[in-house]
Each structure stands twice: as structure tokens, then as C-alpha cells.
Amino acid sequence: MNYPIADLHCDLLSFLAAIPHADAFAKDQIACAFPWLKEGGVRMQVMAIYTNVDAPA
């Protein structure tokens, strides 16, 4: 029996926010790029949102 794959944590949003010119579709930039998720059969992805509470340096 096949079940849909749900990934309950992904760092893609942090990657996009922290890396200039980051590309969510570039397979050579991050292991959770959209093409990798699609190829892996991921049907649902939860994108965690992290908020830094430290004062900027």
C-alpha cells in the first residue's frame, strides 16, 4: 500500500531568507529544493518559520 509522504519540517524558508539570490528550484543549492521534494514523492511540506529574538549585532 502506498501512502503519501508528508515532511513535517523544512529549512527552505530560512535558506531563502538568509542566502542572497537563493533559488528554491536549484537542486545544487539545497537538499530540500522543490524539484528534490517532487522527485522524492513529497505530497505535503510544512515550512517552519523561525523568529530570531536576539538584538542585531
SVG drawing of the C-alpha trace seen along z (x, -y; Angstrom):
<svg xmlns="http://www.w3.org/2000/svg" viewBox="-2 -45 29 47">
<polyline fill="none" stroke="black" stroke-width="0.4" points="0.0,0.0 1.4,-3.4 1.0,-6.3 1.6,-10.0 4.8,-11.4 4.5,-14.4 7.6,-16.2 6.9,-18.0 9.9,-20.3 11.8,-22.1 14.5,-24.8 13.7,-26.2 12.3,-29.5 15.3,-30.1 17.6,-29.3 15.7,-31.7 15.8,-34.5 19.5,-34.1 21.2,-33.4 21.3,-36.3 19.9,-35.1 18.8,-31.8 16.7,-29.7 14.1,-27.2 14.2,-25.4 18.0,-25.0 18.8,-21.4 22.5,-22.3 21.8,-24.9 19.9,-23.0 18.7,-19.4 15.1,-20.5 14.7,-22.3 11.3,-21.9 12.5,-19.5 14.0,-17.2 10.8,-17.2 8.8,-16.4 11.2,-13.6 11.0,-12.1 7.2,-11.9 6.6,-14.5 2.9,-15.4 2.8,-17.8 5.6,-20.1 5.4,-22.1 7.7,-25.1 8.8,-26.1 9.1,-29.8 11.9,-30.9 11.9,-34.2 15.2,-35.5 14.7,-37.2 18.3,-38.4 19.2,-42.1 21.0,-42.6 24.8,-42.8"/>
</svg>
